[in-house]
Amino acid sequence: MRRYIGYREFVQRDQRSLVGTALLLTGSHEQAIRLTLRSFHTVALSWPPPLWENPTTHAQIALYRRFLQRPSAAGATALVRIPPRQRLLVVACLHDGRSRAEMASLLGLSEETVKSEIAEAVDTLTKGSESRLITRMATAAGEASVPDLTARSMRTIRRRRARGALLAVTAVLVPVGLVAAFTVFQQGEVWNSALGERSRPHAAQAQEPVRAVSSPEPDGSGPGGGEPGAVPAPWRAPRTSSVIRYAVPGPCPDAPVGTPPSRAGDVTCAGWTLTMASGGPESPAPGPAECEGRKPCEATLSVPDAAQRLAHGDEEERPRLAPAISRDGRRIAYLSAAERRYVAHDLGSGVKRYLSPVLVAADTENGTRVSVSPSGRHFTVTLGERGLRTDFTTGASTSVPAGQMPPAQRIADWLRERYGTWADSPGGRHSAAIAAGKGEELHSLHVIDATSREVFKRLPLPETKRPAKAEVVSWLNNREVVVRMNARAGGGLLGFYRVDAVTGRSHRVPGLPADAPLVLGAVTAP
């Protein structure tokens, strides 16, 4: 279990303080230990943590969230008699040392609300004496009876590994289940477990579904050689061991003169091109014609029904819709202009999953996007403030409440106002953006903690021979950020670089196109 090196020591070090916090929240030793074990399990899911992340902070925040999901109150102390949220704010800020601003961001409250609730609790418990309340809580937490939780925490990890092995066996049987499912269900009918209903992609809806207006091909004609503006057919992903290095959008043609304005929710432009690379020394090349005289061997695939633009019923420019590509380059998800719903494909197995029901204009009026987990297993479709998370292995979908969306997505408006453009880390806990310098000062790379909105790393950009301006392209993994460097005069490309978000060290990334928006996959594939 090399992955969990250091985890045992972390549990031994922090178990007393976490049980003390949990005891103050619940009033029961038994419930406090149960709550602490669950927070340790949450930390174990992403172990080892990135170098800049404090696992103690992660465990405390996990404990807070678990408590709010199922608040409990036992015992006869005055603290457990106040409301759960107020109790959490008092314990987190006065006992654990969390700032009011951090708790406001974590709970989605204003800072004034947090301050007023804490002040009200202090008045109720100690008649306004904050220092006396702090002393009482420290005494109560110090009296906690704390058994050694190390063995129980490690046992939970071993059970999780056993479940992982069972899922691997299940994954082998999935193709058999898919064949049976397609035999039983009528074509075009899909069970969506998140909604608990069957939906037919092309059936009439109570609201008119999203429709495709145009889908360009590289030569400017409609897909398949049809008329311009023809709706593309659903993409059929080829089975291949090659991986996606990156994707670039196709051109969006201007609407012909006299064309009526698009309605809100219409797909006004579709089409992305995938650049494929050999998945490794044992995998076959994409094709002899494409690879002749070229290293690394690369080929391209067109995805004509992957949406780029949605109409919103106004003239305001909206962000481009982009596909989500797994870090190993083997899976891709996007909004299908043909099927009017989000879909995902696995290129190795040829399996296709539906990630959302058929969309209507109301689903997309507040923005929409799709993202993929670092492992490539889970895809999350965001529709305004709600989300749908799909496990690609099992096909199961669950609704994601707004409060459980990744922190980086919850502060998107703040990032847009401050930086304009940014990129979220694969885990959704951090964001990276370029901060402009003043006068002749160089720009710098900001790494932002999405929970506290604090910039905890200000890194210099890679040195170039000519004065440059930078743009964040994407995170390569949980630690490295890819930035594009363009000349300040003329805007010519000076290169792409992968920057270590902890040390600031940078390395050039060859083979990426100069003049197109990029979505990265296995960008370092051979």
N, C-alpha and C positions, 0 to 999 in steps of 0.2 A: 504494500500500500504506500508506494513512494509518494504518491500525490498528496498524502495527508501528513507528511513530515512537518512537525511543529504544531499540529492540531492538538495533540494530547497535552503538550505544555501550555497551550493557550487555554484549554479548558481548566487545567489545574490552577492557572494563575487568576482567571476571571470568575470562577464559579461562585466564590463567596460574595463578591460585590453584586453580581447579577441576581443571586438568590435574595440578597438583602433588598435590592430594588423591587423584585417581584413580590416579596413579603409585604412591603409597604403598600403596593398596589392592591393585593388580594386579601391580605390579613390572614392567610392560611399557609402554613409551611408546605403542606402537600401540594396545594395549587401553585405555590411559588416555585417548587422544584419542577413541576410539570411544565410550567411556563418557561423556565430557564432551559430545560432540555430541548424544547421546541425552538428556542432562539439559537441554541448551539447547532441544531440540525440545519437551520436556515443558513448559517455561516458555512457549514460543511458543504452545502450544495455548490458554493462558488470557491471552495478552497483549492489551491492556495490563493490568497487575496493579492491584488496588484500591490506593487511596492508602496504606492502612495496611500493605500487604504488602510485604515486602522480597524482591525477585526473587532476590537472591543466596541468601537462606535457602531459597527455593523450589527453586532449582537444586541446592543442596547436598543437600537432602532427597531430591530426585528421583534424584540420583546414588547416594545411599546405598541407596535401594530397588532401583534397577537392579542394583547390585552384589550385593545379597543374593539377587535373583532368579536371577542367573547368576554366582556367584562364580568368580574365576579367580586363579591364582597363577603368576607367571613370574619368572625371575631367581633370584639366589642370596642375597638379603637375608634376614636372620633374621626380619624382620617378616612376610614372605609365608608363612613356615612355620607360623605359628600359625593356629588355626581362623578361618574368614571372619568370623563374628559378633564374635569377640573382637578381630580385627584392625580391624573397622569401629568398635567402641567406642573402641579406643585412638586411632585417627586422628581420629574425630569429637570426642572430648572433650579430647584432649591437643594435637592439632594445629589443629583448626578452632575450638576453644573452645566446643563445645556442652556444656550442663550434663548431669550424670548423670540428673537428673529428666526432662529433655526426651528423652533417648535411651531412657529406660525407657518413657515414654509412646509414643514412636514405634515401638518394637519389641514393645510389649506385655509387658514384663518388669517385675519389681519393681526398685526403686532399689538394694536390697541386692545383687541379682544382678549389676547393672551394675557396681557398685563392686567386687565380689569378682572379676569377670572382668578388669577393668582392672588391679587389684592383682596378679592372677596373671600377666597378660601382662608387666607391668613387672618382676616378679621373674624371669621367663623371659628377657627381652630385655636387661635392664641390672642384674640382681641388686638390684632395689628402688630404683634411682635414677631417679625420675620426671623430674627436670630434665635428666639426661643423655639420656633417651629423647626428650624434647621437642626438644632441640638436634639430635640425629641426624635426626629426621624433618624439621625445618625445613631442614637442609642438603640432604637427599635431594630434598625437594620443590623447593628452589631451583635444583637442577641439572637440572630437567626441561627438555627441549627442546620448546618450544611454538611451532608454526607459527601463522600467523594463521588462525583458524577462522571469521572473519566471513563470507567468501564461501561456505563450505560450509554454514553455518547458514542464510544467506539463500536458498541454492539449495533447501534442504529445505523452507522455507516456500513457495517458488514451486511446488514439486511438490505440496505439500498443497493449494494453491489450484487447481491443475489437476485434482487428484482431486475436489475439491469441485464443479467444473464438470461432471465426468463423472457424479458422483452426481446432480446436478440433472437431467441428461438421463435417467439411469436412473429417477428418480422419475416422469418423464413416462410411462415404459413400464410402471410398476408396476401401474396398473389393468388393463392387458392381461394381465399375468401372473396377477393375482388372478382374472380371469374364467376363464382356463385352469385355474387351480388348483381352483376350485370345481367346474369341469366334471369334472376327473379324480378328485378325492377325493369320497368319500361325504359327505353332509351330516352335520355334527357331528364329523367326524374331522379332527384338526389335527396337523400335524407340529411337534413341539417340539424345536428343534435343541439346546436346552440339555440335554435328557435323552437325546437320541438315540433316541427312540421315539415311536410314535403313541399318542395317548391319546384315548379317546372320552369326551366330557363326561358322558354318562349311563350308561356301562357300569359293571358291578360292579367294585369294586376289592378288593385284598387287605385294605385297611382301609376301613371305611365312610366315604365322603366327607363333607365339611362339608355340612350341609343347612340350609335356611331354615325358621325357625319362624314368624316373623311379619313382615309388611311393611305399615306403616301408610300410609293415604292421609290427606290433610288433613282429611277428614270423619270419620276414625277407622275407616272400613270397609276391607275388604280391597281389593287392587288390582283395578281393572277392575270394581268393583261386586260382587265376589264375597264369599264369607264371610270374616269376620275370621280372620287367620292363614293365608290362602291364599298359596301361593308365587307371587311375581310372575313375569311373563314377562320374558325378556331385553329390555333397552331397545334400541330402534332409534333411533339418533341422527339427527335431521333434518339435511339438508344446508343450511347457512346461512352467510352471510358475517358474521352477527352474532357477537359474542364474549362469553365468560363473564366478567362482572364479579366475581361471588362466588357461593358456594354456602352454603346453610344446611340443617341437618338437619330432617327432619320429626319429628312427635311420636312417641314410643314408648309405645304403650298398655300398661297393666298386664295381666299374664296373668290369664285368668279363674280364679276360685276352683276348686280341684281339679285344675288343670293340672299334670301331672308336671314335675319340674325338667328343664331343658334339659340335654342332654348336652354334654360338652366338644367344642368345635368348631362347634356349631350357631350359625347366624346368628339372633339373637333379635330384631333390629330392623333395618329397612332403609328407605331412602327419603331422598333429598336433593333440594332444589329449587335450580335454577340461575337466577340473575338475568342476563338477556342484555341487551347494549347494542349499538347500531349500531357496526359495526367501523370506521367512518370516514365522511367526507362522501360517498363514492361508493357506499357499501353501502346496500341497502334497509333500511328500518326493520323491527323485529321484527313489527309488525302494526299496522294503523290503529286498531283498538279499544284496544289497550294504550297507544298513544302519544298519544291525543287529549288535548291540553292539557298534556302533560308534556314537560319538557326536563331532562335528556337522555331520549331515548326508550328505554324499557326494557320487557322482557317476561319471563315466567318459563317455565321448562321443568321438568317433574318427571322425576326418574330413580328410579323406584320400586324397582329391584333393587340400588341402591348400598348396601352394607352399612354399618350404624352400630355394631352391638354383636355381639360373639361371646361365647358361653358358654365358661367355662373349668373347669366342674365344681366351682366353689366360690362363695362369696358375695362375694369380694373385687371391688371396683369396678376396672375396667380402663379405660385411655384409650379414647375414642371412635375408631372407625375413620373416617378421613377420605379423601375423594378427593384426587387430585393434579391440579392444573390448571396448564397451561403459562402462562408469563408473558404471552404474547400472547392468552391466553384462547380459543385455538382447539382445544386438545386437553384431554381429561379421562380419567383412569384411576381405577378403583375395584375393590373386591372385589364381584363379581356374586353376589347371593344366589340368582339363578336358575341360573347356570351353575357356581357353586361354584369359580370361578377368577378371577384378576385379568384385566380387559379394559381396553382403551384405545380411544377414539374420536377421530377427527379430524372436526370439524364442517364444515370447508370442503369436504372431498372425500368424506365419508361412509365413509372406510376404517375398519375395525375390526381391532384386533390382540389376540391372546391373549398375555398377559404371563407366565402361569404354567400348570402342569398343574392338573388337578382336585386341590383340596386335601383333605387328611385332617386329623384332629384333631391328630396329631403335628406337622404343619407349623406350626400356629398356637399351640401351647401356651406357647411362649416369646415370644410377641408377633409381630405382623406389621404391615407398612405398605407403602405405595407412594410413591415420590418421582419427581420429574421433573427433568431437567437444565435449566440456565438457557436453553439453546437450544430446549427443548421436543422434542428429537429422541430422547433416551434416557430410558426409564423403568426404575426399579430396584425390584423387589419384594424386601422383606426378610422372611425366614422364620426367626426366631430369630437365629442367628449366620451364616447363609448368605444369599446373595442371587442373583437372576437379573436380568441387565440386558438389555433389549430395545431394539434400534435400530428405531424406528418406521418409518423410511424403507424399510429392507430387510426387516424382520421377523425378523432374525437375533437369537437369544438366546444369551447366554454366562453361565456360572456366575461368581459373584464370591466369592472366598474371604474369610473374616472379616477377614484382615489387609489386604485392599484396599478394605474399605468406607470411606466418607468418615469423616474423623476425628470429626466431630460425632456420628455415629451410634455410634462406638465408646465415647464418653464419656457416653452417655445415662444410665446409672445414676448416675454422679457428678453430672450436672446435675439429675437428679430429686431426689437427696438434698439438694443444696445450695439449689436454687431452686424445686423443685416443678414449675413450668411454664416453658417456654422455646420458642424457635423457632430452627431451623437455617437458615443462609444457603443460597441456591440452590446454591452450589458445595460446601457441606458442610465448609468450613474454619473457619467461625466460628458462634457461637451468640449469641443475645441473650436477656436475661432481666431481670426487675425485681428489684432488691435492696432489701429493706425498710430504711428508716432507723430509728434508735433514738429512742424518745420521740416528740417532735414534729418530728423531722427529716423532710425530704421523701425519698420514695423516689428511686432513681436507676436509669438504664438502664445495664446492664453489657454490654459487647461482649467476648466471650471467644474467645481463640485456642484452637481445639479441639485442636491438636497439643500445646501446652504447658500447657493448662488455666489460662493466665494471663489476668486481666482487664486488657486494655490500653486500654480506654476506659471511663470512668465519666462518663456524660452526664446533665445535668439534664433533667427531664421538662418537657413544655410547660406554660406557666403557664395556670392556669384561674382563674375568678372565685371558685370555691368550693374548699375543701380536697378533694383528690382522691386516689384510689388508682388505680394503673395496671396494665395487663395487656398483655403482648406478644401481638399477633395473628399477625403473619407478617412475613417480609421481602418488601418490594416488589420489590427487585432486589438486586444485590450490595452496594449501599451504603446503602439506606434501609430502615428498620424501621417497621412500622405498629403503633402502640400505641393501646389503648382507655383513655380516662380516665373513671372513674366517680366520683360524689360519695361521700365517705366516710360521710356521713350520708344514709341512704336508698338509696344505691346507684344513683341515677339517672344516665343517660348524660350526660357533659359534652362528648363529642366523640371522633372518631378523628383521629389525627395521624400524618403521615409524618415520621420523625426521621432526619436525616442522621447516620449512624454514625461519621462522622469529625469533622464540625464541630459537631454537636449542634443545628443549625438545624432548626426544625420548621414544618410547614404543615398546615392542617386538611384532612381528606379528607371531603367531603360525601357524602351519599347511601347510607350504610351503616346496616343495621338495628341497633337498640340492644340487643336482649335475646336474641340467639342466637349460638352458636358460628359462626365464619366460616372459610371457606377462600377465599383471595383468588385472583383470576385477573388479568384486565386491569382492575384497579380504577380506573385513571385514564382508561379509554376514554371518548370523548365521549358 
